């Protein structure tokens, strides 16, 4: 399910190496900050994709089942995740 995120993470890993090199080479601060923002945004997209996948698979399966305790646990889990990322 998350295999497609590996490609994105590999790209982000390359961005991070590039940022390290920019710092080592004492590049212009604004250019470094721009690259950091780009990597952060890319990582946020990976996070969103994984969260969406969780909702579309694990949570959907749980909510469509008959186990009310499992449903309650999934709802609480999602509420907890959302509160951590506010």
VENVENCOR-V160272 format. One record per backbone hydrogen bond with DSSP energy under -1.0 kcal/mol. NH is the residue of the N-H (numbers start at 1). CO is the residue of the C=O. E is the energy in kcal/mol with one decimal. If there is no record, write none. Layout:
BEGIN
NH	CO	E
NH	CO	E
END
This chain:
BEGIN
5	2	-1.6
6	3	-1.2
9	5	-2.9
10	6	-2.7
11	7	-1.9
12	8	-2.5
13	9	-2.7
14	10	-1.8
15	11	-2.1
16	12	-2.6
17	13	-2.1
18	14	-2.2
19	15	-2.3
20	16	-2.6
21	17	-2.2
22	18	-2.4
23	19	-2.4
24	20	-2.6
25	21	-2.8
26	23	-1.4
27	22	-2.8
32	28	-1.8
33	29	-2.9
34	30	-2.2
35	31	-1.9
36	32	-2.4
37	33	-2.4
38	34	-2.0
39	35	-2.3
40	36	-2.5
41	37	-2.4
42	38	-2.1
43	39	-2.3
44	40	-2.1
45	41	-1.8
46	42	-1.7
47	43	-2.4
48	44	-2.6
49	45	-2.5
50	46	-2.4
51	47	-2.5
52	48	-2.8
53	49	-2.3
54	50	-2.1
55	51	-2.4
56	52	-2.7
57	53	-1.3
59	54	-2.4
60	55	-1.3
61	57	-2.8
62	58	-2.1
63	59	-2.9
64	60	-1.7
71	67	-2.1
72	68	-2.3
73	69	-2.3
74	70	-2.3
75	71	-2.5
76	72	-2.5
77	73	-2.4
78	74	-2.5
79	75	-2.5
80	76	-2.3
81	77	-2.5
82	78	-2.8
83	79	-2.1
84	80	-1.7
85	81	-1.2
END
